[in-house]
Amino acid sequence: MPRSLFSALALAALASCTVSHSRVGDDNRWRGEGEFERGVTTMGDVLEELGPPAQVYDFREKIGFFYMLVEERRRGFDLYIFKNTNREYLTDRVLYMFDRSGVLEEVGFSRVQLPRENVYVDDPWHLPDLDGAVAAAAEDSE
């Protein structure tokens, strides 16, 4: 076997690629469908629709419900002595602020909006291009 062919086969045997995706947190049902109405919606309505929040904030005048979805995308190339991995974390968040009587007063959304459905179930190798959404959010913040 020629030396160059052996070297190429050995190199191929030691190389690997990694593509992974994970979503952690609440299903971002706060995007789309029916929006909650300020001055009308109660804590019970939000709890019934979205379930328990990730965090509850108790301020002097208000109570906050915080929901969050974190998405990690990872792509990498591994060669026996060399590793190159690109990780990206995106978060979709919302904070509902209620008065002490439990009526919704304010809502704050994150600028980045992740897709509601998990597109990776059918095709785990497909990573949608969310860079446009991230770039748009960065431009809006400037």
CYANA upper distance limits for C-alpha pairs under 8 A (distance plus 0.5 A):
  1 MET  CA      5 LEU  CA      7.39
  1 MET  CA      6 PHE  CA      7.17
  2 PRO  CA      6 PHE  CA      6.87
  3 ARG  CA      7 SER  CA      6.64
  4 SER  CA      8 ALA  CA      6.65
  5 LEU  CA      9 LEU  CA      6.71
  6 PHE  CA     10 ALA  CA      6.59
  7 SER  CA     11 LEU  CA      6.56
  8 ALA  CA     12 ALA  CA      6.65
  9 LEU  CA     13 ALA  CA      6.65
 10 ALA  CA     14 LEU  CA      6.89
 11 LEU  CA     15 ALA  CA      6.80
 11 LEU  CA     79 LEU  CA      8.35
 14 LEU  CA     79 LEU  CA      6.31
 14 LEU  CA     80 TYR  CA      5.92
 15 ALA  CA     77 PHE  CA      7.89
 15 ALA  CA     78 ASP  CA      6.03
 15 ALA  CA     79 LEU  CA      4.91
 15 ALA  CA     80 TYR  CA      6.98
 16 SER  CA     77 PHE  CA      6.40
 16 SER  CA     78 ASP  CA      5.59
 16 SER  CA     79 LEU  CA      7.04
 17 CYS  CA     75 ARG  CA      8.09
 17 CYS  CA     76 GLY  CA      6.12
 17 CYS  CA     77 PHE  CA      4.98
 17 CYS  CA     78 ASP  CA      6.58
 18 THR  CA     74 ARG  CA      7.89
 18 THR  CA     75 ARG  CA      5.94
 18 THR  CA     76 GLY  CA      5.31
 18 THR  CA     77 PHE  CA      6.72
 18 THR  CA     78 ASP  CA      8.36
 19 VAL  CA     73 ARG  CA      8.27
 19 VAL  CA     74 ARG  CA      6.16
 19 VAL  CA     75 ARG  CA      5.04
 19 VAL  CA     76 GLY  CA      7.01
 19 VAL  CA    125 TRP  CA      7.23
 20 SER  CA     73 ARG  CA      6.50
 20 SER  CA     74 ARG  CA      5.63
 20 SER  CA     75 ARG  CA      7.07
 20 SER  CA    124 PRO  CA      8.13
 20 SER  CA    125 TRP  CA      8.19
 21 HIS  CA     71 GLU  CA      7.83
 21 HIS  CA     72 GLU  CA      6.13
 21 HIS  CA     73 ARG  CA      5.15
 21 HIS  CA     74 ARG  CA      6.77
 21 HIS  CA    120 TYR  CA      8.16
 21 HIS  CA    124 PRO  CA      8.18
 21 HIS  CA    127 LEU  CA      8.30
 22 SER  CA     71 GLU  CA      6.24
 22 SER  CA     72 GLU  CA      5.77
 22 SER  CA     73 ARG  CA      7.27
 23 ARG  CA     69 LEU  CA      7.43
 23 ARG  CA     70 VAL  CA      6.17
 23 ARG  CA     71 GLU  CA      4.96
 23 ARG  CA     72 GLU  CA      6.95
 24 VAL  CA     69 LEU  CA      6.37
 24 VAL  CA     70 VAL  CA      5.71
 24 VAL  CA     71 GLU  CA      6.93
 25 GLY  CA     54 ALA  CA      8.18
 25 GLY  CA     67 TYR  CA      8.37
 25 GLY  CA     68 MET  CA      6.26
 25 GLY  CA     69 LEU  CA      4.99
 25 GLY  CA     70 VAL  CA      6.64
 26 ASP  CA     53 PRO  CA      8.50
 26 ASP  CA     54 ALA  CA      8.02
 26 ASP  CA     67 TYR  CA      6.87
 26 ASP  CA     68 MET  CA      6.24
 26 ASP  CA     69 LEU  CA      5.79
 27 ASP  CA     69 LEU  CA      7.09
 27 ASP  CA    116 ARG  CA      7.73
 28 ASN  CA     67 TYR  CA      8.43
 28 ASN  CA     68 MET  CA      7.85
 28 ASN  CA     69 LEU  CA      6.90
 28 ASN  CA     92 ASP  CA      7.89
 28 ASN  CA    116 ARG  CA      6.46
 29 ARG  CA     33 GLU  CA      8.24
 29 ARG  CA     50 LEU  CA      7.24
 29 ARG  CA    116 ARG  CA      7.46
 30 TRP  CA     35 GLU  CA      7.96
 30 TRP  CA     50 LEU  CA      7.85
 30 TRP  CA     94 VAL  CA      8.11
 31 ARG  CA    116 ARG  CA      7.85
 36 PHE  CA     41 THR  CA      6.41
 36 PHE  CA     46 VAL  CA      8.33
 37 GLU  CA     41 THR  CA      5.96
 37 GLU  CA    104 LEU  CA      7.86
 38 ARG  CA    103 VAL  CA      8.13
 38 ARG  CA    104 LEU  CA      5.64
 38 ARG  CA    105 GLU  CA      5.77
 38 ARG  CA    106 GLU  CA      7.17
 39 GLY  CA    103 VAL  CA      6.43
 39 GLY  CA    104 LEU  CA      6.04
 39 GLY  CA    105 GLU  CA      6.44
 40 VAL  CA    103 VAL  CA      6.90
 40 VAL  CA    104 LEU  CA      7.21
 41 THR  CA     45 ASP  CA      6.63
 41 THR  CA     46 VAL  CA      7.91
 41 THR  CA    103 VAL  CA      6.38
 41 THR  CA    104 LEU  CA      5.98
 42 THR  CA     46 VAL  CA      7.11
 42 THR  CA     98 PHE  CA      8.25
 42 THR  CA    102 GLY  CA      5.98
 42 THR  CA    103 VAL  CA      5.01
 42 THR  CA    104 LEU  CA      6.26
 43 MET  CA     47 LEU  CA      6.62
 43 MET  CA     98 PHE  CA      7.73
 43 MET  CA    102 GLY  CA      5.89
 43 MET  CA    103 VAL  CA      6.99
 43 MET  CA    104 LEU  CA      7.62
 44 GLY  CA     48 GLU  CA      6.45
 45 ASP  CA     49 GLU  CA      6.70
 46 VAL  CA     50 LEU  CA      6.28
 46 VAL  CA     51 GLY  CA      7.78
 47 LEU  CA     51 GLY  CA      5.11
 47 LEU  CA     52 PRO  CA      6.32
 47 LEU  CA     53 PRO  CA      8.20
 53 PRO  CA     65 PHE  CA      6.22
 53 PRO  CA     66 PHE  CA      6.09
 53 PRO  CA     67 TYR  CA      5.79
 54 ALA  CA     65 PHE  CA      8.16
 54 ALA  CA     66 PHE  CA      6.30
 54 ALA  CA     67 TYR  CA      5.79
 54 ALA  CA     68 MET  CA      7.35
 55 GLN  CA     65 PHE  CA      6.66
 55 GLN  CA     66 PHE  CA      5.65
 55 GLN  CA     67 TYR  CA      7.56
 56 VAL  CA     63 ILE  CA      7.68
 56 VAL  CA     64 GLY  CA      6.08
 56 VAL  CA     65 PHE  CA      5.36
 56 VAL  CA     66 PHE  CA      6.73
 57 TYR  CA     63 ILE  CA      6.08
 57 TYR  CA     64 GLY  CA      5.20
 57 TYR  CA     65 PHE  CA      6.99
 57 TYR  CA     66 PHE  CA      8.27
 58 ASP  CA     62 LYS  CA      7.00
 58 ASP  CA     63 ILE  CA      5.24
 58 ASP  CA     64 GLY  CA      6.98
 59 PHE  CA     63 ILE  CA      6.23
 59 PHE  CA     64 GLY  CA      8.15
 61 GLU  CA     99 ASP  CA      7.02
 61 GLU  CA    100 ARG  CA      6.94
 62 LYS  CA     97 MET  CA      6.87
 62 LYS  CA     98 PHE  CA      5.99
 62 LYS  CA     99 ASP  CA      5.20
 62 LYS  CA    100 ARG  CA      6.19
 63 ILE  CA     97 MET  CA      6.19
 63 ILE  CA     98 PHE  CA      5.65
 63 ILE  CA     99 ASP  CA      6.88
 63 ILE  CA    100 ARG  CA      7.31
 63 ILE  CA    102 GLY  CA      8.40
 64 GLY  CA     95 LEU  CA      6.90
 64 GLY  CA     96 TYR  CA      5.94
 64 GLY  CA     97 MET  CA      4.93
 64 GLY  CA     98 PHE  CA      6.69
 65 PHE  CA     95 LEU  CA      6.12
 65 PHE  CA     96 TYR  CA      5.60
 65 PHE  CA     97 MET  CA      7.09
 66 PHE  CA     93 ARG  CA      7.90
 66 PHE  CA     94 VAL  CA      6.42
 66 PHE  CA     95 LEU  CA      5.07
 66 PHE  CA     96 TYR  CA      7.05
 67 TYR  CA     93 ARG  CA      6.26
 67 TYR  CA     94 VAL  CA      5.94
 67 TYR  CA     95 LEU  CA      7.04
 68 MET  CA     91 THR  CA      7.35
 68 MET  CA     92 ASP  CA      6.24
 68 MET  CA     93 ARG  CA      4.89
 68 MET  CA     94 VAL  CA      7.08
 69 LEU  CA     91 THR  CA      6.12
 69 LEU  CA     92 ASP  CA      5.67
 69 LEU  CA     93 ARG  CA      6.92
 70 VAL  CA     89 TYR  CA      7.32
 70 VAL  CA     90 LEU  CA      6.23
 70 VAL  CA     91 THR  CA      4.96
 70 VAL  CA     92 ASP  CA      7.02
 71 GLU  CA     89 TYR  CA      6.16
 71 GLU  CA     90 LEU  CA      5.71
 71 GLU  CA     91 THR  CA      6.80
 72 GLU  CA     87 ARG  CA      7.40
 72 GLU  CA     88 GLU  CA      6.15
 72 GLU  CA     89 TYR  CA      5.11
 72 GLU  CA     90 LEU  CA      7.07
 73 ARG  CA     87 ARG  CA      6.22
 73 ARG  CA     88 GLU  CA      5.74
 73 ARG  CA     89 TYR  CA      7.11
 73 ARG  CA    127 LEU  CA      8.12
 74 ARG  CA     85 THR  CA      7.44
 74 ARG  CA     86 ASN  CA      6.14
 74 ARG  CA     87 ARG  CA      5.01
 74 ARG  CA     88 GLU  CA      7.00
 75 ARG  CA     85 THR  CA      6.27
 75 ARG  CA     86 ASN  CA      5.82
 75 ARG  CA     87 ARG  CA      7.20
 76 GLY  CA     83 LYS  CA      7.91
 76 GLY  CA     84 ASN  CA      5.95
 76 GLY  CA     85 THR  CA      4.54
 76 GLY  CA     86 ASN  CA      6.52
 77 PHE  CA     83 LYS  CA      6.48
 77 PHE  CA     84 ASN  CA      5.81
 77 PHE  CA     85 THR  CA      6.93
 78 ASP  CA     82 PHE  CA      6.52
 78 ASP  CA     83 LYS  CA      4.96
 78 ASP  CA     84 ASN  CA      6.84
 79 LEU  CA     83 LYS  CA      6.48
 90 LEU  CA    112 VAL  CA      7.94
 90 LEU  CA    114 LEU  CA      8.33
 91 THR  CA    110 SER  CA      8.29
 91 THR  CA    112 VAL  CA      7.31
 91 THR  CA    113 GLN  CA      8.34
 91 THR  CA    114 LEU  CA      8.04
 92 ASP  CA    109 PHE  CA      8.28
 92 ASP  CA    110 SER  CA      6.30
 92 ASP  CA    111 ARG  CA      8.21
 92 ASP  CA    112 VAL  CA      6.35
 92 ASP  CA    113 GLN  CA      6.03
 92 ASP  CA    114 LEU  CA      6.56
 93 ARG  CA    109 PHE  CA      6.34
 93 ARG  CA    110 SER  CA      5.61
 94 VAL  CA    107 VAL  CA      7.59
 94 VAL  CA    108 GLY  CA      6.00
 94 VAL  CA    109 PHE  CA      4.96
 94 VAL  CA    110 SER  CA      6.78
 95 LEU  CA    107 VAL  CA      6.21
 95 LEU  CA    108 GLY  CA      5.63
 95 LEU  CA    109 PHE  CA      7.16
 96 TYR  CA    104 LEU  CA      7.46
 96 TYR  CA    105 GLU  CA      8.28
 96 TYR  CA    106 GLU  CA      6.53
 96 TYR  CA    107 VAL  CA      5.19
 96 TYR  CA    108 GLY  CA      7.14
 97 MET  CA    104 LEU  CA      6.46
 97 MET  CA    105 GLU  CA      6.19
 97 MET  CA    106 GLU  CA      5.51
 97 MET  CA    107 VAL  CA      6.70
 98 PHE  CA    102 GLY  CA      5.85
 98 PHE  CA    103 VAL  CA      5.67
 98 PHE  CA    104 LEU  CA      4.85
 98 PHE  CA    105 GLU  CA      5.78
 98 PHE  CA    106 GLU  CA      7.53
 99 ASP  CA    103 VAL  CA      6.10
 99 ASP  CA    104 LEU  CA      7.10
 99 ASP  CA    105 GLU  CA      6.92
111 ARG  CA    137 ALA  CA      5.87
112 VAL  CA    133 ALA  CA      6.75
112 VAL  CA    134 VAL  CA      6.65
112 VAL  CA    137 ALA  CA      6.59
113 GLN  CA    133 ALA  CA      7.79
119 VAL  CA    123 ASP  CA      7.55
119 VAL  CA    124 PRO  CA      8.49
119 VAL  CA    126 HIS  CA      8.50
120 TYR  CA    124 PRO  CA      5.01
120 TYR  CA    125 TRP  CA      7.84
120 TYR  CA    126 HIS  CA      7.06
120 TYR  CA    127 LEU  CA      7.93
130 LEU  CA    134 VAL  CA      6.91
131 ASP  CA    135 ALA  CA      6.47
132 GLY  CA    136 ALA  CA      6.56
133 ALA  CA    137 ALA  CA      6.71
134 VAL  CA    138 ALA  CA      6.73
135 ALA  CA    139 GLU  CA      6.71
136 ALA  CA    140 ASP  CA      6.68
137 ALA  CA    141 SER  CA      6.80
138 ALA  CA    142 GLU  CA      7.10
